[in-house]
Amino acid sequence: MTQGNYGCVETANSKAPLFMVAVGTILIEHEIIDPKDRTTRTAISKLWPVYCVPGITMHLLSTGQLLQSGLSIEGTMDGSTFHDSSGNAVLSALPNLWGSIQVVRTCIIKNNVPNSVSLVTRHPNYETIHCCLGHISDEAMRHISDNVEGAEKICFPNKKHVCRGCALEKLYQCSFPENPKHSSKTLGLIHSDLLELPTLSYSKYKWVIIFLDDYSSYCRVTFLCKKSDAAEAIKFLAMVEYYFTLC
């Protein structure tokens, strides 16, 4: 469960709304009654999003949300049955004493079960969107619903766990300690670095490799079209070394 402020539920007492304080995913084991022959079987399904609302004493399923996820409903005086796009029965509800409220015979499973059927998968949660979009900032995510057609408004939790990907990205490497020793001859020590340009140049160069001679401070910069071209650029050192052996 992810804690946060996910809105409120209106009740008969307008002055005392019930607040949704967390959201998560649950697995349920439930009965499915075939409306044709009234045979019963047991299935395990995954429900998301499931909201935690302190003050509600019953576990409620939203018919509208199930229909928005792509299911269809068939109702009779004996109850209601939800079907997937293939026409298979995936959830059954039976009438009870409250009239408009029907009951699903179910129990919550604490352990994860592979190959469980997802009944509600319309809206991914905050963590899923954050990771799938390259760990973008919350500010950028707030503009998604305004700029993307059909995108739903994202609920931002108040207490977010530390994203491992973002934490690793913000780590920095400690500077190398200064070395008072220097090379005593040309080409005795060569410093090199390979970096990628942020944009493609007019001449189609995307990479740069730099060579710096520690003794003379002579620097050579070579532009590369591909990263693999660095192997050819390094051959320049062999040519320079051969030239100095002749001198």
KEDRENPA-782525 format. One record per atom (N, C-alpha, C): x, y negated, z; residue in three letters. Coordinates in pm, whole numbers, plus 50000, padded with zeros to 5 digits. Atoms other than C-alpha are relative to their C-alpha. Last residue first. Example, Ala and Ser with C-alpha at 12.3 -4.5 7.8 and 13.67 -1.06 7.14 Angstrom:
<pazas>
499185011949994SER/513675010650714SER/499234989150073SER/500895011950000ALA/512305045050780ALA/500904988050000ALA/
</pazas>
This chain:
<pazas>
499345012949976CYS/563634879546635CYS/501235001750086CYS/499125003550111LEU/562694913646494LEU/500804987550026LEU/498864990649999THR/561344926446827THR/500964997049886THR/499025004549901PHE/559224894746848PHE/501195009550009PHE/499355012050047TYR/557454902946519TYR/501084995550098TYR/499044996150102TYR/556704938746629TYR/500774987749948TYR/498894993449930GLU/555084925646945GLU/501085004249900GLU/499205010349936VAL/552974901646740VAL/501205006150070VAL/499315007650105MET/551764929546511MET/500904989350061MET/498924991650052ALA/550994952546805ALA/500794992649892ALA/498934999749901LEU/549044924746970LEU/501185008449951LEU/499225012350013PHE/546974919046656PHE/501174999850097PHE/498834997050082LYS/545924955546670LYS/500884987749977LYS/498884996649911ILE/543674944946956ILE/501265003249921ILE/499395012449953ALA/541384927646705ALA/501215002850089ALA/499185005650107GLU/540714960546525GLU/500714987450047GLU/498874990950022ALA/539524977246845ALA/500934994849891ALA/498945003549906ALA/537404946746928ALA/501235008849981ALA/498895006050074ASP/535384953146610ASP/501164996050091ASP/499034989650037SER/533214977146815SER/501174994449921SER/499164997149884LYS/531504947146974LYS/501065010349967LYS/500484988949919LYS/530224936346636LYS/500965002350116LYS/501414997950037CYS/530554904246435CYS/499375010950085CYS/500354986750047LEU/533744894246614LEU/498515000549963LEU/501454998150006PHE/535404860746675PHE/499685013449933PHE/500454993250122THR/539064860846778THR/498505002250007THR/501424997049995VAL/540564836747030VAL/499575005949866VAL/500584997250132ARG/544344835747080ARG/498555004250019ARG/501344994250000CYS/546004819547378CYS/499535002049856CYS/500565000350135TYR/549684812047438TYR/498675007550000TYR/501355005849997SER/550254807047809SER/499414998349860SER/500005012350080SER/553954814447743SER/498684992350005SER/498715007149995TYR/554514840348017TYR/499944986449928TYR/499735005049866ASP/550984852848089ASP/501274991550005ASP/498684995349958ASP/550014856247724ASP/500374993350133ASP/499205010549939LEU/546274850947689LEU/501325005850048LEU/498714994949954PHE/544094871747454PHE/500824988250054PHE/498975009949968ILE/540394863547408ILE/501245007350050ILE/498974993849919ILE/537674884247241ILE/501174990350014ILE/498715007049996VAL/534474867947119VAL/500935008050088VAL/499094996849890TRP/531204884747017TRP/501304992149986TRP/500774998149878LYS/528144875546808LYS/500885002450122LYS/499184995249891TYR/529614862046483TYR/499155000650127TYR/500454986849954LYS/527214859946191LYS/500915005850107LYS/499224989950073SER/529014830846022SER/499735014150049SER/500325001550142TYR/526334806446137TYR/500705010549915TYR/499425011750066SER/526714819546491SER/499614999649852SER/499214996150116LEU/524344843946661LEU/500504987749927LEU/500725000450128THR/523164831046995THR/500955004149888THR/501455000049976PRO/524174837447358PRO/499174999849873PRO/500555013450020LEU/527704847747256LEU/498485000350021LEU/501035000950103GLU/528904880647404GLU/499464985849993GLU/501295005449958LEU/532184882847594LEU/499064998749880LEU/500954998250111LEU/535434902247579LEU/498644995350047LEU/501404999849960ASP/538344892147803ASP/499145000949874ASP/500994999050108SER/542074896747787SER/498595000250058SER/501355000649943HIS/545164888547994HIS/498994999849885HIS/501055006250081ILE/548474899847846ILE/498685000750075ILE/501314998349938LEU/551584907148054LEU/498984992149919LEU/499814991049886GLY/555134912247924GLY/498695002950071GLY/500764987650016LEU/554094898047587LEU/500245009950112LEU/501185000850086THR/556734870847620THR/499425014049976THR/499734999850144LYS/559124875847908LYS/498684999549924LYS/498715006550028SER/559374870648284SER/500344999849852SER/499144992550091SER/555754878348360SER/501254991949968SER/500315001950140HIS/554294860648657HIS/500995008049915HIS/499024994650094LYS/554164868249028LYS/499534997949857LYS/498895009650019PRO/552164845549256PRO/501035004749898PRO/498744992450007ASN/549034866649203ASN/501154990349974ASN/498935006050079GLU/545864849349314GLU/501275008350010GLU/499015007749923PRO/543194872549450PRO/501104994649909PRO/498764992549985PHE/540464882549201PHE/500994991650081PHE/498905004550086SER/537244864449268SER/501235008550026SER/499035008549933CYS/534484884449436CYS/501144996449905CYS/498724993349976GLN/531864897949203GLN/500984990350064GLN/498875005650073TYR/528364883949231TYR/501275007350040TYR/498714997849936LEU/525094900249327LEU/501114994049915LEU/499545012149934LYS/521994883849183LYS/501325001950075LYS/499705010350100GLU/521344911448929GLU/500604987550065GLU/498744996750066LEU/521644938449195LEU/500404989249900LEU/498915001449903ALA/518984921849408ALA/501355003049936ALA/499725014249983CYS/516654917249110CYS/501174997950096CYS/499425005250123GLY/516904954149020GLY/500364985350011GLY/498614995450009ARG/516374965349380ARG/500674994449875ARG/499844992850127CYS/513234944449421CYS/501475003749983CYS/498855004650077VAL/512964934949789VAL/500145008649875VAL/498774993049968HIS/509474942449916HIS/501124995149909HIS/499464991850109LYS/506854915849876LYS/501265007050048LYS/498764993749954LYS/504814902450166LYS/500495009549892LYS/499305009449912ASN/502204877750045ASN/501345005550045ASN/500024996849856PRO/501174899649753PRO/500774989650081PRO/498655000649943PHE/500584883149414PHE/499925003050150PHE/500065002749856CYS/497394893349233CYS/501415000950058CYS/499174991249917ILE/497744890248856ILE/499874995950146ILE/499235007549903LYS/494954874248653LYS/500705009650095LYS/500715003149877GLU/493864896848368GLU/500924992150095GLU/499264996849878ALA/495374895748022ALA/499234995550123ALA/500454987549939GLY/492904896347733GLY/500715003850128GLY/501414997050019GLU/494714869847530GLU/499665013650060GLU/500144987050067VAL/498104861347675VAL/498525003549993VAL/499395000250132ASN/498844824647755ASN/499895013149922ASN/500395011950075ASP/496704816948059ASP/500495000249856ASP/501444999750024SER/496834852148211SER/499524988049918SER/500354989450094ILE/500614853148167ILE/498524999749966ILE/500465005750127HIS/501294818948323HIS/499545010749901HIS/501245007549978ARG/501494831948680ARG/499434994249871ARG/501124990649997MET/504034857948571MET/498674992850020MET/500294995850137ALA/506494830648471ALA/498805009449996ALA/500505011750072GLU/506314814848817GLU/499645003449857GLU/501435001449971ASP/506634848848982ASP/499404988349924ASP/500345007049877SER/509994853548810SER/498484999550019SER/500215014450015ILE/510704879648545ILE/499554993950133ILE/499785006549871HIS/512084913848638HIS/499884984749989HIS/498605003849981GLY/512384925548276GLY/500264992050125GLY/499695012450071LEU/508714925548181LEU/501404994950031LEU/500154997750144CYS/508184962148276CYS/500354987649918CYS/498914991650053CYS/509634956548625CYS/499915001549849CYS/498715006449974HIS/507424926948723HIS/501155007949939HIS/499855010850097ILE/504334941948559ILE/501374993550015ILE/499904994250134THR/504714974448754THR/500234989249895THR/498674994250018GLU/505474956849083GLU/500195005649860GLU/498995010650009TYR/502384934549056TYR/501385005949971TYR/499795008449883ASN/499954962848987ASN/501154990349977ASN/498814996149925PRO/498794976248652PRO/500244990450115PRO/499095010949970HIS/495174968348555HIS/501225005150077HIS/500175011750087ARG/492904992748374ARG/501074989550025ARG/498645004250035THR/494095025348524THR/499954987449914THR/499985014450019VAL/490975037548708VAL/501444995649975VAL/501355004750032LEU/490165074648690LEU/499974985149970LEU/500175013849957SER/493715088148673SER/498644995049954SER/500695008250099VAL/493725126048652VAL/499804986050055VAL/501315004749955SER/496335143648868SER/499414990649896SER/501054997750101ASN/499115161148677ASN/498614996450052ASN/499735002350142PRO/501425162548980PRO/498805003049913PRO/500334988050077VAL/500015159749334VAL/500284997249854VAL/500125002250143ASN/501435134649583ASN/499775013249928ASN/498804996850078ASN/500755142249948ASN/499744998149852ASN/498865008049956LYS/498135124350160LYS/501255002549915LYS/498814991449993ILE/495025137049984ILE/501204991350033ILE/498765006450042ILE/491805117850058ILE/501175009550021ILE/499085001949889CYS/488565138050079CYS/501314994449943CYS/498575001250026THR/485585138349848THR/500774999450130THR/499414990749904ARG/481875144649811ARG/501515000949973ARG/499064991150067VAL/480825113549621VAL/500645008950107VAL/498894994449923VAL/477725097449768VAL/500845009049911VAL/499834985750018GLN/475215074349601GLN/501305004550065GLN/498634995249977ILE/474085039949715ILE/500035015149987ILE/499135004750108SER/470885026649557SER/501445004550016SER/500625003750127GLY/468625047749779GLY/501014996349893GLY/499935014550019TRP/470265047050121TRP/499474995449863TRP/501105007049936LEU/469055082150213LEU/499994985049973LEU/500154998049856ASN/471305099749966ASN/498884991250054ASN/500845009749928PRO/471785105149593PRO/499965003250149PRO/501304994649963LEU/474745125349461LEU/499194989550075LEU/500545006549881ALA/477805112649274ALA/498595005050024ALA/501444998349976SER/479915131649022SER/499624993350131SER/500405004449867LEU/483315124048869LEU/498495001250013LEU/498825002349917VAL/485315136648568VAL/499654995750143VAL/500405005449870ALA/482695151948337ALA/501224998950090ALA/499854990949887ASN/484205157147991ASN/499584993050130ASN/501294994649958GLY/482785136847702GLY/500085009550118GLY/500234987350069SER/486125131347531SER/498685006450038SER/500235002650142SER/486195094347626SER/499735012749920SER/498895006850067ASP/485775103647994ASP/499684998449853ASP/499324992350104HIS/482455111448161HIS/501154991949943HIS/499145008250085PHE/480925099048488PHE/500765009249904PHE/498784993350044THR/478025118248639THR/500754990749907THR/499315006250114SER/475175103448842SER/501285007649970SER/498715006349978GLY/472655119349075GLY/500584994149873GLY/499134991249923ASP/469705143549082ASP/501374993950028ASP/500475000249862MET/467185117148974MET/500875008850091MET/501324993949988THR/469265113148660THR/499544998850146THR/500714999449874GLY/472305092848558GLY/498645006349989GLY/501274993450031GLU/474905096048286GLU/499285002150132GLU/500794994549890ILE/477875072448310ILE/498705005949947ILE/501445002050025SER/480675063848069SER/499225007250109SER/500894988849974LEU/484355059648156LEU/498574996249962LEU/500224991950119GLY/486655034447986GLY/499085012050021GLY/498794992150028SER/488285016848282SER/499815009249880SER/499015008450069GLN/485534990648273GLN/501275007649966GLN/500455001950138LEU/482975017748357LEU/500984991549921LEU/499854987250068LEU/484915028348668LEU/499594998849853LEU/498584998250029GLN/485224991948770GLN/500275013149930GLN/499575009050106GLY/481504986548736GLY/501455001749963GLY/500474994650128THR/480665017448939THR/500464991249884THR/500715009650083SER/482805004749225SER/499625006549867SER/499534999650138LEU/483735031649478LEU/499154990449917LEU/500905003650110LEU/483245024649848LEU/500715001049866LEU/499165000850119HIS/484925041750146HIS/499084998049879HIS/500144989450099MET/482715033950446MET/501014997849887MET/499934986949935THR/483255014550771THR/499875011649902THR/500884991050075ILE/484104981050613ILE/500175014150056ILE/501395003349971GLY/485544957350874GLY/499015008549924GLY/500374997649860PRO/489144956950752PRO/498574995250027PRO/500855010849951VAL/489184957250370VAL/499635003250145VAL/500244998049857CYS/492024977750217CYS/499244987850052CYS/499765011249909TYR/491784976849839TYR/499665003950144TYR/500834997749882VAL/492185006349601VAL/500374989250102VAL/499535004349868PRO/493514997249257PRO/498995003350110PRO/499285012749986TRP/493935024449147TRP/499254989249924TRP/500765012450007LEU/492355058849200LEU/500934988150022LEU/499275011449947LYS/494045091949122LYS/499174987449980LYS/499925012050083SER/492025123549075SER/500754989050073SER/499185009949929ILE/492075159249203ILE/500224988249907ILE/498955006850075ALA/489295182549084ALA/500754990450091ALA/499225009749921THR/486905208049232THR/501114994249915THR/498564997349996ARG/484225226249034ARG/500684988850078ARG/499155009049923THR/480445228549054THR/501465004549993THR/498874993149939THR/477995243548806THR/500934989750065THR/499925002649856ARG/474775223948751ARG/501095008250069ARG/500314987449932ASP/474295239648403ASP/500104999150151ASP/500714990750087LYS/474045207748196LYS/499595012750075LYS/501455003050008PRO/474855180348450PRO/499225010049915PRO/500355000650141ASP/478205196948537ASP/498494997549987ASP/501164991750032ILE/478875188648900ILE/499674998149853ILE/500595004350128ILE/482345175948984ILE/498895009849965ILE/500814990550076GLU/483505178649344GLU/499484993549872GLU/501445002150004HIS/486305157749488HIS/499315010749917HIS/500504987050045GLU/489945157949595GLU/498474999450008GLU/501204994249937ILE/491195122249616ILE/499725013749940ILE/500424987850066LEU/494595106549551LEU/498805005750076LEU/500304988249919ILE/495185070649655ILE/499655011649909ILE/500514988750078THR/496835039949499THR/499745011750094THR/499144988550024GLY/497445006349664GLY/499315010549917GLY/500434992650118VAL/496144972249763VAL/500965011549977VAL/498994991250059ALA/496294953050089ALA/499405007149879ALA/498675003149948VAL/494544925450287VAL/501105008849941VAL/499204988850051MET/491144923550116MET/501474997050031MET/498855002750085PHE/489194899150332PHE/500715012949960PHE/499004989649973LEU/485684903650468LEU/501134998549900LEU/499574991450111PRO/483544872250468PRO/501045010150046PRO/499034990049952ALA/481954859350793ALA/500405009349885ALA/499005006649915LYS/480074827050726LYS/501075009850050LYS/499085007950083SER/478184841650430SER/501104993350081SER/499635011449917ASN/476644868450652ASN/501054991949924ASN/501255007149972ALA/474984891350399ALA/500244987850088ALA/500994991749932THR/478464900550279THR/498734991950022THR/501155007049943GLU/480934885950033GLU/499015009850060GLU/501254993250037VAL/484194904949985VAL/498864992750070VAL/500924996249893CYS/487414884749994CYS/498765006649940CYS/501355005150008GLY/490494877849787GLY/499145005050115GLY/500604995750125TYR/493684897749734TYR/498534995749988TYR/501335006150001ASN/495864881450001ASN/499375002749864ASN/500115013050064GLY/498844904350052GLY/498594994650012GLY/500765009949925GLN/500054938250168GLN/499994986649927GLN/499305012850005THR/501154964749920THR/499134989550068THR/500845012050000MET/500005000050000MET/500874987550000MET/
</pazas>
